[in-house]
Structures are given as C-alpha cells and as structure tokens.
C-alpha cells in the first residue's frame, strides 16, 4: 500500500516505467528541442493523463484490497457473533435446568413445611382436662397478681398520704423542686449558648469557605482569560505564518509563470527572427536566381516552367503530407482523449455499481441480521412467556394452598376460641359455685365461732373479762403507737438525709459549673 522507493510511491514508479519516451511516440521530432516544439502542451497533457490513469488504477487496486479486508473482518465478526449466540443459548439451557431444579427443591420444601405444620398442630392439641387445669392455674395467678397490685397501690397511696402530712418533708420537697428547676434552667441556658456558639462557628466556617471559593473562582477566571488570550495570540501567529506561506507560494508561482512567459516570448521572438531571416534569404536567392533566369530566359523558358511545375507538385505533396500527419496526430489525440474519458466514465460507473452493490449487500446483510435478531428475540420472548406462565401458575398454587392453610387455621382458631369460651364459662360457673360453698362454710364457721364466744362469755365473769380486755387493748395501743413513732422518726430521718443529699448534689454541680467558668462546648465534646 504505502511502499516507497527513494521518496516516490510504487504506483508512480510503475507509471514512470510504463510512460512513453521523453520525446513523444514520434522519433522524427527527436532532433527538435522539447521547449521549442509546438506539441509540448499536448505531450505534457498525455503524460499527466497517463500518470492519472496509473494512480486511479493503483487506487482501484487498493480499494479492492480494502474491501476484501473489510469482508474478512465482517466475516470474522459474524463468526464471533454466532459463537456468542451459541454460548448464550447454552447458558439459557443451563439457566432453565437450574430453574427446574429450584422449582423441584421449592416443591419439596413446601411439602416438608406442610407436614411439619400438620405435625406441630397435632402435637399442640390439648385435652379438655389440660385446658381446665391451665385455666384454673391462670385464674389463680391473675387473682393473686390483682391482689398484689391492689396492695402495692394501697401502700403507695398510704405512703404519699403520710409524706404529705409531714410539714418538714413538704418544705424539703419544695426546696428540692426549686433547686432542680434552677439547675434545669442553668442547663437550658448553657445548651442554648452552646447551640448559638455552634451556629456562629458554622456560619464563620461556611463564610470562609465561600470567600475561598470566590477567590478561587476569580483566579480561575483570570487564568482562563489569560489562557484564552494566549490561544488567540497563538492562533493569530499561526494564521499569519499560513498567510505568509500562502503569499510566498503565490509569489513563487507568479514568478515562475512570469519566467515561463518570458522564456516563451524569447522562443517565439527567436522563431520569428529565424523565419524572417529565412524569408530574406529566400528572397535574396530568388532574386539571384531570377536574375540568372532572366539572363537565360530565352533559352531555358521551357525548363523553368517544367521546374516550376515540379516544384509546385513537390510543395503540394509536402503540404498534403504535413496536413495528413497533423490530421493523424489530431485524430490520435482525440482517440486518446475519448479513450481516457471512456475509461474515466467506465471507472466512475464501475465505482458507482460497486458502491451500489456494497450498499445493497450491506442492506441485505443488515436486513438478514435484523430478521435473525427478531427471530432470536421472538424465541426468547416465547421462552420468557412460558417461564412467566409457569411461575404464575406455581405462585397461584402456592397462594391457593396458603389460603387454604390460613382458612383451615382460622377455622381451627375459631373452634378453639369457642371451646375456650365454653370452658371459661364452665370454669366461672364452677368458681362461682365454689365461692358460694366457701361463703356458706365461712358463714357457718363464723356463726359457730360466735356461738362459742357467747358461750365462753357466759361462762366467764363479765367484769373480769372486760378489765382484761381493756388492759390488753391499752398495751397493744401503746406498743403500736411506740412502733409507729419509731417508724415515723426513722422515715423522716431517711427522707431528710436523702433530700439533703439531693440538694448538696445540685448545689455542688452548680458550684462546679460556676468555678470552672468553661463556656459552651460543642455537642460532640460533651
């Protein structure tokens, strides 16, 4: 393609080898210098056309080689595409096989889960006696917890009533609340100051960032402006160099053209001078010959007429030969021009046909590729649709089975609830019956105890019993009052100590805050 020998392309060297000799195809005119021949432009034109034909032929060969390489590349691309398609088909088959395996595993897992659910439901099923026992234990636990909650609430309310009845504790509580309020207010003030300081620091930081970005933007704009000016100056210098080169080239062409015109003028003037000298010499010779002829006119009239006749015939033949030769040369030039035009037209037509065939083949290939792609995509869509239908049918089956399971569980849950309600009613009825029996028994016992006491009271002396009762009651009341006073004293001391501890803690925190004098801190340093 690009092989060069001594700086010239191979096509030009081949054309130079095939070119006709420098003097043209006519050896008769080799004695005449090239710059003095009248058909110099024609010969130059023939050489240029011949070189053009050689270049066009070389370009045509290069075009054929490139088209062949393009066809080979396209064929390789088609082969690679077919390999990729076969690989994709194999991967799709493997994907389908893995999908079937996954479906089988899912079906097995679903059946195993169903069996596990059924087994769990069977294992969790309870007998009525177990439920009765469980309900009884649950009722006893709930009753006990309710009684414990009531006792704790009563104790708490009694403690609050007792605490509210002591003036010292109420005063201490008010002081503690006051100190806590002051501490909370100090904390809120510190937190507010810290938030304000943090916001101020953020504002300063973002202001600094904005200022730095503004300075960077100004610097960037100045740098871009300087770079743009430098590029403009470089472009101006490049354009000036190009204009200078163009002007120098135009000046050289003008000088060369002027030299050629001057040389041609010299050649034409020398040719005209030679023609004039030849005419003068011919006239001189003719006068001399005419003088000699006048001397011998009388004797050689017939001979001169015969010579004139022969000379005219010779001139006529010479002129006819020259005209015929010029006609042949012009016909040959016209034929060469016609042949060159015909070749150019044929090359253009062949190039158009080749381009049209190439476009048609590419369109056909693109159409075939599009059809093949449509078929492949249709197959893929069909496979995807089948997979989607199978997936939907599987999901519908799963959803239907799940709905049946949920419905079955709901029915079982409703049956269990109804059965529990019935058992609860039976248990409540049994509890009410047992409570009635217990109440009757307690009433009977109380009546028996009362009758027994009455019998004892009747047996004992009324006054002695009354005195004993009074002494016993007085002792019990004294002991209870002493115990209550001791408890109150201890409780008041404990509460007072606790309140003093809280107050000292609050005051110590405030003192530490005031002594340190540290300003607001950031949330992440707290």
C-alpha positions as CSV (number, residue, x, y, z in Angstrom):
1,X,0.0,0.0,0.0
2,X,2.4,2.6,1.1
3,X,5.7,1.1,-0.1
4,X,8.0,4.0,-1.3
5,X,11.3,3.8,-3.1
6,X,13.6,6.9,-2.9
7,X,10.7,9.1,-1.8
8,X,8.3,8.2,-4.6
9,X,5.3,5.9,-4.5
10,X,5.4,2.5,-6.2
11,X,2.4,3.4,-8.4
12,X,4.3,6.4,-9.7
13,X,7.4,4.4,-10.4
14,X,5.4,1.8,-12.3
15,X,3.7,4.6,-14.3
16,X,7.1,6.1,-14.9
17,X,8.4,2.8,-16.2
18,X,5.3,2.4,-18.5
19,X,5.4,6.0,-19.7
20,X,6.5,6.7,-23.3
21,X,9.9,8.2,-24.1
22,X,10.5,11.9,-23.4
23,X,10.4,13.0,-27.0
24,X,6.9,11.5,-27.5
25,X,5.9,8.5,-29.6
26,X,7.3,10.0,-32.8
27,X,11.0,9.6,-33.4
28,X,11.0,12.0,-36.3
29,X,10.8,15.0,-33.9
30,X,13.6,13.9,-31.6
31,X,16.1,16.3,-33.2
32,X,13.9,19.3,-32.1
33,X,14.4,20.6,-28.5
34,X,11.5,20.0,-26.1
35,X,10.9,23.6,-25.3
36,X,10.7,24.6,-28.9
37,X,8.2,22.0,-30.1
38,X,4.6,23.2,-30.8
39,X,3.0,20.0,-29.3
40,X,4.7,20.4,-25.9
41,X,1.4,21.1,-24.1
42,X,-0.2,18.0,-25.7
43,X,2.7,15.7,-24.7
44,X,2.6,17.1,-21.1
45,X,-1.2,16.6,-21.1
46,X,-0.7,13.0,-22.3
47,X,1.9,12.3,-19.6
48,X,-0.4,13.7,-16.9
49,X,-3.4,11.7,-18.1
50,X,-1.2,8.6,-18.2
51,X,0.0,9.3,-14.6
52,X,-3.6,9.9,-13.6
53,X,-4.7,6.6,-15.1
54,X,-1.9,4.8,-13.2
55,X,-2.9,6.5,-9.9
56,X,-6.5,5.6,-10.5
57,X,-5.6,2.0,-11.2
58,X,-3.5,1.8,-8.1
59,X,-6.3,3.4,-6.0
60,X,-8.7,0.9,-7.5
61,X,-6.4,-2.0,-6.5
62,X,-6.1,-0.5,-3.0
63,X,-9.9,-0.2,-2.9
64,X,-10.4,-3.8,-3.8
65,X,-7.8,-4.9,-1.2
66,X,-9.6,-2.8,1.5
67,X,-13.0,-4.2,0.5
68,X,-11.6,-7.7,0.8
69,X,-10.1,-6.9,4.2
70,X,-13.4,-5.4,5.2
71,X,-15.3,-8.5,4.1
72,X,-12.9,-10.7,6.0
73,X,-13.3,-8.5,9.2
74,X,-17.1,-8.7,8.7
75,X,-17.0,-12.5,8.3
76,X,-14.9,-12.7,11.5
77,X,-17.4,-10.5,13.3
78,X,-20.3,-12.7,12.1
79,X,-18.4,-15.9,13.2
80,X,-17.8,-14.3,16.6
81,X,-21.4,-13.3,16.9
82,X,-22.5,-16.8,16.1
83,X,-20.2,-18.2,18.8
84,X,-21.6,-15.7,21.3
85,X,-25.1,-16.7,20.3
86,X,-24.4,-20.4,20.8
87,X,-22.8,-19.6,24.1
88,X,-25.8,-17.6,25.1
89,X,-28.1,-20.5,24.1
90,X,-26.1,-22.9,26.2
91,X,-26.2,-20.5,29.2
92,X,-30.0,-20.2,28.7
93,X,-30.4,-24.1,28.7
94,X,-28.3,-24.2,31.9
95,X,-30.4,-21.5,33.4
96,X,-33.6,-23.4,32.6
97,X,-32.2,-26.6,34.1
98,X,-31.2,-24.7,37.3
99,X,-34.7,-23.2,37.3
100,X,-36.3,-26.6,37.1
101,X,-34.1,-27.8,39.9
102,X,-35.0,-24.8,42.1
103,X,-38.7,-25.4,41.4
104,X,-38.3,-29.1,42.5
105,X,-36.5,-28.0,45.7
106,X,-39.1,-25.4,46.4
107,X,-41.9,-28.0,46.0
108,X,-40.1,-30.4,48.3
109,X,-39.5,-27.6,50.9
110,X,-43.3,-26.7,50.7
111,X,-44.4,-30.3,51.2
112,X,-42.0,-30.7,54.1
113,X,-43.2,-27.4,55.7
114,X,-46.8,-28.6,55.3
115,X,-46.1,-31.9,57.0
116,X,-44.2,-30.0,59.8
117,X,-47.2,-27.7,60.3
118,X,-49.6,-30.6,60.5
119,X,-47.4,-32.4,63.0
120,X,-47.0,-29.3,65.1
121,X,-50.8,-28.8,65.1
122,X,-51.3,-32.4,66.2
123,X,-48.6,-32.0,68.9
124,X,-50.0,-28.8,70.2
125,X,-53.5,-30.1,70.5
126,X,-54.6,-30.2,74.2
127,X,-57.2,-32.2,76.1
128,X,-60.1,-30.6,77.9
129,X,-58.7,-31.6,81.3
130,X,-55.4,-30.0,80.5
131,X,-57.2,-26.8,79.4
132,X,-59.3,-26.9,82.5
133,X,-56.2,-27.2,84.7
134,X,-54.4,-24.5,82.8
135,X,-57.4,-22.2,83.1
136,X,-57.6,-22.8,86.8
137,X,-53.9,-22.1,87.3
138,X,-54.2,-19.0,85.2
139,X,-57.2,-17.7,87.1
140,X,-55.4,-18.2,90.5
141,X,-52.3,-16.4,89.1
142,X,-54.4,-13.5,87.8
143,X,-56.3,-13.2,91.1
144,X,-53.1,-13.2,93.1
145,X,-51.5,-10.6,90.8
146,X,-54.5,-8.4,91.1
147,X,-54.5,-8.6,94.9
148,X,-50.7,-7.8,94.9
149,X,-51.3,-4.8,92.6
150,X,-54.1,-3.5,94.9
151,X,-51.9,-3.9,97.9
152,X,-49.0,-2.1,96.3
153,X,-51.3,0.8,95.2
154,X,-52.7,1.0,98.7
155,X,-49.2,1.1,100.3
156,X,-48.1,3.7,97.8
157,X,-51.1,5.9,98.5
158,X,-50.7,5.5,102.2
159,X,-47.0,6.5,101.9
160,X,-48.0,9.5,99.9
161,X,-50.6,10.4,102.5
162,X,-48.1,10.0,105.3
163,X,-45.5,12.1,103.5
164,X,-48.0,14.8,102.6
165,X,-48.9,15.1,106.3
166,X,-45.3,16.0,107.5
167,X,-44.5,19.7,107.2
168,X,-40.7,19.3,107.2
169,X,-40.8,16.9,104.3
170,X,-43.1,19.1,102.3
171,X,-40.8,22.1,102.8
172,X,-37.8,19.9,101.9
173,X,-39.6,18.7,98.7
174,X,-40.4,22.3,97.7
175,X,-36.7,23.3,98.2
176,X,-35.6,20.3,96.1
177,X,-38.0,21.1,93.3
178,X,-36.8,24.7,93.4
179,X,-33.1,23.7,93.2
180,X,-33.9,21.2,90.4
181,X,-35.8,23.9,88.5
182,X,-32.8,26.3,88.8
183,X,-30.4,23.5,87.7
184,X,-32.6,22.7,84.7
185,X,-32.8,26.4,83.8
186,X,-29.0,26.7,84.0
187,X,-28.6,23.6,81.8
188,X,-31.0,25.0,79.3
189,X,-29.2,28.4,79.2
190,X,-25.8,26.6,78.7
191,X,-27.3,24.4,76.0
192,X,-28.8,27.5,74.3
193,X,-25.4,29.3,74.5
194,X,-23.7,26.2,73.1
195,X,-26.1,26.0,70.2
196,X,-25.6,29.7,69.4
197,X,-21.8,29.3,69.5
198,X,-22.0,26.2,67.3
199,X,-24.2,28.1,64.8
200,X,-21.8,31.1,64.9
201,X,-18.9,28.7,64.3
202,X,-20.7,27.1,61.4
203,X,-21.6,30.4,59.9
204,X,-17.9,31.6,60.1
205,X,-16.7,28.3,58.6
206,X,-19.1,28.5,55.7
207,X,-18.4,32.2,55.2
208,X,-14.6,31.4,55.0
209,X,-15.4,28.5,52.5
210,X,-17.5,30.9,50.4
211,X,-14.7,33.5,50.4
212,X,-12.1,31.0,49.4
213,X,-14.3,29.6,46.6
214,X,-14.9,33.2,45.4
215,X,-11.2,33.9,45.4
216,X,-10.5,30.6,43.6
217,X,-13.3,31.4,41.0
218,X,-11.7,34.9,40.4
219,X,-8.3,33.3,40.0
220,X,-9.7,30.6,37.7
221,X,-11.4,33.2,35.5
222,X,-8.2,35.2,35.3
223,X,-6.3,32.1,34.4
224,X,-8.8,31.1,31.8
225,X,-8.8,34.6,30.4
226,X,-5.0,34.6,30.1
227,X,-5.1,31.1,28.6
228,X,-7.7,32.3,26.1
229,X,-5.7,35.3,25.1
230,X,-2.6,33.1,24.7
231,X,-4.5,30.7,22.5
232,X,-5.8,33.7,20.4
233,X,-2.3,35.0,20.0
234,X,-1.0,31.6,19.1
235,X,-3.8,31.2,16.5
236,X,-3.1,34.7,15.1
237,X,0.6,33.8,14.8
238,X,-0.4,30.5,13.1
239,X,-2.7,32.3,10.7
240,X,0.0,34.9,10.0
241,X,2.5,32.1,9.2
242,X,-0.1,30.4,7.0
243,X,-0.9,33.6,5.2
244,X,2.8,34.3,4.7
245,X,3.4,30.8,3.4
246,X,0.5,31.2,1.1
247,X,1.7,34.6,-0.1
248,X,5.2,33.3,-0.7
249,X,3.8,30.3,-2.6
250,X,1.6,32.6,-4.8
251,X,4.6,34.9,-5.4
252,X,6.8,31.9,-6.4
253,X,4.0,30.7,-8.8
254,X,3.7,34.2,-10.2
255,X,7.5,34.5,-10.7
256,X,7.6,31.0,-12.3
257,X,4.7,31.9,-14.5
258,X,6.4,35.2,-15.5
259,X,9.7,33.3,-16.2
260,X,7.8,30.8,-18.4
261,X,6.0,33.7,-20.2
262,X,9.3,35.5,-20.7
263,X,11.0,32.3,-22.0
264,X,8.1,31.6,-24.3
265,X,8.3,35.2,-25.6
266,X,12.0,34.7,-26.2
267,X,11.4,31.4,-28.1
268,X,8.6,33.0,-30.2
269,X,10.8,36.0,-30.9
270,X,13.8,33.8,-31.9
271,X,11.4,31.7,-34.1
272,X,10.0,34.8,-35.7
273,X,13.6,36.2,-36.3
274,X,14.6,32.9,-37.9
275,X,11.5,32.9,-40.1
276,X,12.2,36.5,-41.2
277,X,15.9,35.7,-41.9
278,X,14.8,32.7,-43.9
279,X,12.3,34.8,-45.8
280,X,15.1,37.4,-46.5
281,X,17.5,34.7,-47.6
282,X,14.9,33.1,-49.8
283,X,14.1,36.4,-51.4
284,X,17.8,37.1,-52.0
285,X,18.3,33.7,-53.5
286,X,15.1,34.1,-55.5
287,X,16.3,37.5,-56.9
288,X,19.7,35.9,-57.8
289,X,18.0,33.0,-59.4
290,X,15.6,35.3,-61.1
291,X,18.5,37.4,-62.4
292,X,20.2,34.3,-63.7
293,X,16.9,33.1,-65.1
294,X,16.3,36.4,-66.8
295,X,19.7,36.0,-68.5
296,X,18.8,32.6,-69.7
297,X,15.1,33.2,-70.1
298,X,15.1,32.9,-73.7
299,X,17.0,29.6,-73.7
300,X,15.6,27.9,-70.6
301,X,11.9,29.1,-70.5
302,X,10.6,25.7,-71.1
303,X,13.0,24.2,-68.5
304,X,12.0,26.8,-65.9
305,X,8.3,26.2,-66.5
306,X,8.9,22.5,-66.0
307,X,10.9,23.1,-62.8
308,X,8.2,25.4,-61.5
309,X,5.6,22.8,-62.3
310,X,7.7,20.1,-60.4
311,X,8.3,22.5,-57.5
312,X,4.6,23.2,-57.2
313,X,3.9,19.5,-57.3
314,X,6.5,18.9,-54.6
315,X,5.2,21.7,-52.4
316,X,1.7,20.3,-52.8
317,X,2.8,16.8,-51.9
318,X,4.7,18.2,-48.9
319,X,1.8,20.2,-47.7
320,X,-0.5,17.2,-48.2
321,X,1.9,15.0,-46.2
322,X,2.1,17.6,-43.4
323,X,-1.6,18.1,-43.3
324,X,-2.2,14.3,-43.3
325,X,0.3,13.9,-40.5
326,X,-1.3,16.7,-38.5
327,X,-4.7,15.1,-39.1
328,X,-3.5,11.8,-37.9
329,X,-1.9,13.3,-34.8
330,X,-5.1,15.2,-34.0
331,X,-7.2,12.1,-34.6
332,X,-4.8,10.1,-32.4
333,X,-5.1,12.7,-29.7
334,X,-8.9,12.8,-30.0
335,X,-8.9,9.0,-29.8
336,X,-6.7,9.1,-26.7
337,X,-8.9,11.7,-25.1
338,X,-12.0,9.7,-26.0
339,X,-10.4,6.6,-24.6
340,X,-9.4,8.4,-21.4
341,X,-12.8,9.9,-21.0
342,X,-14.4,6.5,-21.7
343,X,-12.1,4.9,-19.1
344,X,-12.9,7.6,-16.6
345,X,-16.6,7.1,-17.2
346,X,-16.3,3.4,-17.0
347,X,-14.3,3.7,-13.7
348,X,-17.0,6.1,-12.4
349,X,-19.8,3.7,-13.4
350,X,-17.9,0.7,-12.0
351,X,-17.3,2.7,-8.8
352,X,-21.0,3.6,-8.6
353,X,-22.0,0.0,-9.3
354,X,-19.6,-1.3,-6.7
355,X,-20.8,1.3,-4.2
356,X,-24.4,0.4,-5.0
357,X,-23.7,-3.3,-4.7
358,X,-21.9,-2.7,-1.5
359,X,-24.8,-0.7,-0.1
360,X,-27.3,-3.3,-1.3
361,X,-25.2,-6.2,0.2
362,X,-24.9,-4.2,3.5
363,X,-28.7,-3.5,3.4
364,X,-29.4,-7.2,2.7
365,X,-26.9,-8.2,5.5
366,X,-28.4,-5.7,7.9
367,X,-31.9,-7.0,7.0
368,X,-30.8,-10.6,7.5
369,X,-29.2,-9.7,10.8
370,X,-32.4,-7.8,11.8
371,X,-34.6,-10.8,10.8
372,X,-32.3,-13.2,12.7
373,X,-32.3,-10.9,15.7
374,X,-36.1,-10.7,15.6
375,X,-36.4,-14.5,15.4
376,X,-34.0,-14.9,18.3
377,X,-35.8,-12.3,20.4
378,X,-39.2,-13.9,19.5
379,X,-37.8,-17.3,20.7
380,X,-36.6,-15.6,23.9
381,X,-39.9,-13.8,24.4
382,X,-41.7,-17.1,23.9
383,X,-39.4,-18.8,26.5
384,X,-39.8,-15.9,28.9
385,X,-43.6,-16.0,28.5
386,X,-43.6,-19.8,29.2
387,X,-41.4,-19.2,32.3
388,X,-43.7,-16.4,33.4
389,X,-46.8,-18.5,32.9
390,X,-45.2,-21.4,34.8
391,X,-44.1,-19.0,37.5
392,X,-47.5,-17.5,37.8
393,X,-49.2,-21.0,37.9
394,X,-46.8,-22.0,40.6
395,X,-47.4,-18.8,42.6
396,X,-51.2,-19.3,42.2
397,X,-50.9,-22.9,43.5
398,X,-48.7,-21.7,46.4
399,X,-51.2,-18.8,47.2
400,X,-54.2,-21.2,46.9
401,X,-52.5,-23.7,49.3
402,X,-51.5,-20.9,51.6
403,X,-55.1,-19.5,51.5
404,X,-56.4,-23.0,52.3
405,X,-53.9,-23.3,55.2
406,X,-54.9,-19.9,56.5
407,X,-58.6,-20.7,56.2
408,X,-58.1,-24.1,58.0
409,X,-56.1,-22.3,60.7
410,X,-58.8,-19.7,61.0
411,X,-61.4,-22.4,61.4
412,X,-59.3,-24.2,64.0
413,X,-58.7,-20.9,65.8
414,X,-62.4,-20.1,65.8
415,X,-63.2,-23.6,67.1
416,X,-60.5,-23.2,69.8
417,X,-61.9,-19.8,70.8
418,X,-65.5,-21.3,71.0
419,X,-64.2,-24.2,73.1
420,X,-62.2,-21.9,75.3
421,X,-65.3,-19.7,75.8
422,X,-67.3,-22.7,76.8
423,X,-64.6,-23.9,79.1
424,X,-64.2,-20.4,80.6
425,X,-68.0,-20.3,81.2
426,X,-67.8,-23.7,82.8
427,X,-64.8,-22.6,84.9
428,X,-66.5,-19.4,86.0
429,X,-69.7,-21.3,86.9
430,X,-67.5,-23.8,88.9
431,X,-65.7,-20.9,90.6
432,X,-69.0,-19.2,91.5
433,X,-70.3,-22.5,92.9
434,X,-67.1,-23.0,94.9
435,X,-67.2,-19.4,96.1
436,X,-70.8,-19.9,97.2
437,X,-69.8,-23.1,99.1
438,X,-66.8,-21.3,100.6
439,X,-69.1,-18.4,101.7
440,X,-71.6,-20.7,103.2
441,X,-68.8,-22.5,105.1
442,X,-67.3,-19.2,106.3
443,X,-70.7,-18.0,107.5
444,X,-71.2,-21.3,109.3
445,X,-67.8,-21.1,110.9
446,X,-68.4,-17.5,111.9
447,X,-71.7,-18.5,113.4
448,X,-70.1,-21.4,115.3
449,X,-67.3,-19.2,116.5
450,X,-69.7,-16.5,117.6
451,X,-71.8,-19.1,119.5
452,X,-68.6,-20.4,121.1
453,X,-67.6,-16.9,122.2
454,X,-71.0,-16.3,123.6
455,X,-70.8,-19.5,125.5
456,X,-67.4,-18.5,126.8
457,X,-68.5,-15.0,127.7
458,X,-71.4,-16.5,129.7
459,X,-69.1,-18.8,131.5
460,X,-66.6,-16.1,132.4
461,X,-67.2,-13.2,134.7
462,X,-68.3,-10.2,132.7
463,X,-66.3,-7.6,134.6
464,X,-63.1,-9.6,134.7
465,X,-63.2,-10.2,131.0
466,X,-63.9,-6.5,130.4
467,X,-61.0,-5.4,132.5
468,X,-58.7,-7.9,130.9
469,X,-59.8,-6.7,127.6
470,X,-59.2,-3.0,128.4
471,X,-55.7,-3.7,129.8
472,X,-54.8,-5.8,126.8
473,X,-56.2,-3.2,124.4
474,X,-54.3,-0.4,126.1
475,X,-51.0,-2.3,126.0
476,X,-51.5,-3.1,122.3
477,X,-52.2,0.5,121.6
478,X,-49.2,1.7,123.5
479,X,-46.9,-0.8,121.7
480,X,-48.4,0.1,118.3
481,X,-48.0,3.9,119.0
482,X,-44.4,3.4,120.0
483,X,-43.7,1.3,116.9
484,X,-45.4,3.9,114.7
485,X,-43.5,6.8,116.3
486,X,-40.2,4.9,115.8
487,X,-41.1,4.2,112.2
488,X,-42.1,7.8,111.6
489,X,-38.8,9.0,113.1
490,X,-36.7,6.7,111.0
491,X,-38.6,7.5,107.8
492,X,-38.4,11.3,108.4
493,X,-34.6,11.0,109.1
494,X,-34.1,8.9,106.0
495,X,-36.1,11.3,103.8
496,X,-34.4,14.3,105.3
497,X,-31.0,12.7,104.6
498,X,-32.0,11.8,101.1
499,X,-33.3,15.4,100.4
500,X,-30.1,16.9,101.9
501,X,-28.1,14.6,99.6
502,X,-30.1,15.7,96.5
503,X,-29.7,19.4,97.5
504,X,-26.0,19.1,98.1
505,X,-25.6,17.3,94.8
506,X,-27.5,20.0,92.9
507,X,-25.5,22.8,94.7
508,X,-22.2,21.0,94.1
509,X,-23.0,20.7,90.3
510,X,-23.9,24.4,90.1
511,X,-20.7,25.3,92.1
512,X,-18.5,23.2,89.8
513,X,-20.1,24.9,86.8
514,X,-19.6,28.4,88.2
515,X,-16.0,27.7,89.3
516,X,-14.8,26.1,86.1
517,X,-16.1,29.0,84.1
518,X,-16.0,27.0,81.0
519,X,-18.1,28.4,78.2
520,X,-20.4,26.5,75.9
521,X,-19.0,23.3,74.4
522,X,-19.8,21.5,71.2
523,X,-22.3,18.6,71.4
524,X,-19.5,16.1,70.4
525,X,-17.3,17.3,73.3
526,X,-19.9,16.8,76.0
